Amino acid sequence: MPKPKKRGSNHQRGAGGQPRNVQPFSDEDASIETMSHCSGFSDPASFTEDGPEVDEEATQEDLEYKLKGFIDLTLDKSAKTRQAALESLKSAFSSKILYEFIMERRMTLTDSIERCIKKGKSDEQCAAAGLACLLCVQMGSGIESEEIFKTLGPVLKKIVCDGTASIQARQACATCLGICCFVVTDDITELYSTMECLENIFMKAYQRDRDTNGVSSTHNTVLHVSALLAWTLLLTICPMNEVKKKIEMHLHKLPSLLSCDDLNMRIAAGETLALLFELARETDADFFYEDMDLLTEKLRALATDGNKHRAKVDKRKQRSVFRDVLRAVEERDFPTEMVKFGPERMYIDCWVKKQTYETFKEILGSGMQYHLQSNDFLRNVFELGPPVMLDAATLKTMKISRFERHLYNSAAFKARTKARSKCRDKRADVGEFF
């Protein structure tokens, strides 16, 4: 049997040493191939206890070679190939910091994303919008990121406002528009323009609430939710005088969305209300809301909802969220949460911080912890300071043994089972157990 030729042989490379013919990956293969090179750097626990040392330089070169191939495939004639390439790049960008690699190719990536959003179908547009978010998160705030947003911003706004585009594509572009603007925009005019674009979308949910026939009730709800959450994210970085205007405009209208049939819309409206009350009280310690009794009555009903026609999972989620919202509105209280990443801890102690964290967690997925450790932009957003530099030896000593991990998981499982058993009786008060 003839020996296989090396990857770098001339028959696979064109002029300039660039890959000329790269085999496209399926979604599953792309995820496995990319993550096999990325996940080892995203978690201290990924270092094996007694395994051989990894040649990081060779691994990095191999990863960059694959990524170059994926970038080339975003120009392929096949829509499936382009989409698989976009998804593979998303997996890599969410799993590893690739600032220098992206910096050299940011214009190529921007052009590919723009082309896929303009000419692609729904799934491809969603993948391209997701990649645009990660591209901005990787680059952080700066001149280069502003150039990316100047190119992609108008395209994203056009899709968001295009009634003929698919709801999924408009939803993805609305989220992308909010995140990219949050990351890169220092221009206050652009910030207000983007917020107005998103506002025009979710404000239609107010009109629908007054509409007796409710024709568009379910169809556009996902778009309204995404636009509302993206707008809320941008509100957290607005000047206080603009925040006051937005509070006056929306605080009396948002409660109408609490009666929406869609769970996600009810939750989005509730969390936005809690955030608006938090911001209002920061600007004015004596802030007074006229319809407080009616609002707290609505929130209390949602926090104790027992309607049989709703799924148990949905009811639990809704009650958990609205208990916190009710405490925020009524008692000015927030249940502090702790996020662990590597040797560090971050406390989420307000609705603004929670909204920001949840938004980036949705985009980065399992790579959120790694980016909190290493991404300068995110560390600046959450005021974590410069990244904590730890070598491989230190990370190795921090890892607990497999046996200790097994004992901890077993104990946690038993404790969770006992806690849940106490609440099997419907008469018991259901709480949150961690």
C-alpha positions, 0 to 999 in steps of 0.5 A, a space after each residue: 500500500 503506498 504511503 499517504 502524502 504529507 498534508 503540506 505537499 504541493 498538490 494540496 497547496 496553491 500559490 502562497 502556500 494556501 490550502 487549495 482543496 479542503 475537505 468540508 466537515 459535517 457539523 459533528 466532525 467540525 465540532 469534534 475536530 475543532 474542539 479536540 484542539 481547543 478544549 485542552 486550553 479552556 479548562 484547567 481540569 483538561 490537563 491529564 494527570 500523568 499524560 505526555 506533555 503537549 507540543 503547544 506550538 505544533 498544536 497551535 499551527 495545526 489549529 490555524 491550518 484548519 481555521 484557514 481551511 474553514 475561512 476558505 470554505 465560507 466562499 464555497 458554492 455549497 450552502 451546506 459547506 459554507 454553513 458547516 465552515 461557519 459553525 466550525 469557526 464559531 466553535 473555535 472562536 468560543 473555545 480559544 483566544 485567537 486575537 493575533 490570528 483574527 487580526 491578520 484576517 479580520 477583513 477577510 472574515 468580515 467580507 465572508 460574514 457580510 456575504 453569507 448574511 446578504 446572500 445566504 438562507 435562514 440557517 446560514 444567516 444565523 450562523 454568520 450572525 453568531 460568528 460576527 458576535 464572536 468576532 467582535 468579542 474576540 477583537 474587543 473594543 478598538 478601531 479594528 472592531 469599529 471598522 467591522 461594525 461599520 461594515 456589518 451594522 447596516 447589513 444587520 439592521 436591514 435584515 432585522 427590519 426586513 419583513 420578508 426575511 425569516 424570523 430566525 435570521 431576523 432574531 439572530 441579527 437582532 441579537 448580533 446587532 445588540 452585542 456588536 454595538 455593546 462591544 465596539 461602539 464609542 459613538 453615542 449617535 450609533 448607540 442611539 440609532 441601534 437602540 431605536 432600530 431594536 425599539 421599533 421591533 419589540 414595541 410592536 408587541 405592545 401594539 399586539 397586546 391591544 390587538 383583539 385578533 392577535 394574528 401575529 401573536 406566536 409568529 413574531 414573539 421570538 423576534 420581539 424577545 431577542 430585540 427586547 433583550 438586545 435593547 436592554 443590554 445596550 440600555 446598561 451602557 447609556 448615559 443617565 439622562 437617556 436612561 431616564 427617557 427610556 424608563 419614562 417611555 417603557 416602564 408603563 408599557 412593559 407590564 402588558 407583556 407579562 400577560 403574553 402566552 409565550 414564557 420567554 416573553 414573560 420572563 424577558 419582560 419581567 427581567 427588563 422591568 427589574 433592571 429598569 427599576 434598578 436603574 431608576 432607583 440609581 438615578 433617583 433614590 426617591 423614585 416612585 412608580 404610580 401603579 406599584 400595587 397593580 404591578 406587584 400583584 401581577 408579579 406575585 401571580 406569576 411567582 405563584 402560578 399554578 395553572 394546570 395547562 402549563 408544563 411543570 418545567 415552564 411553571 418552575 422556571 417562571 416561578 423562580 424568575 419572578 420570585 427574584 423579579 418581585 423581590 427586586 421591584 418590591 424590596 429592592 433586593 437581588 439574590 447574589 450569585 457566584 460564578 467560578 472560573 479557574 481559580 477565580 470567583 465573580 459575584 453577580 450582585 445586580 440586574 445589570 451585571 446579570 443581564 450582561 453575563 447571561 447575554 455573553 454566556 448565551 453566545 460563548 456557551 461552554 467557552 464562557 469560563 475560558 473567556 472570563 479567564 483570558 479575554 481582556 474585553 470581558 474581564 474589563 466589562 466585569 471589572 476583573 482586572 488583568 488575566 491571572 497568569 498560571 503555568 501548566 504546572 500550577 494548573 496541574 496541582 490545582 486539579 483534584 484526582 478522579 476519585 475525589 471528584 467522584 466522591 464529591 459528585 456522589 455526595 452532591 447527588 445524594 444531597 440533591 435527591 434528599 432535598 427534592 424528595 422533601 418537595 414531592 408533596 405538592 403541599 410543600 413550598 418549592 424552593 431552589 436547591 443548589 
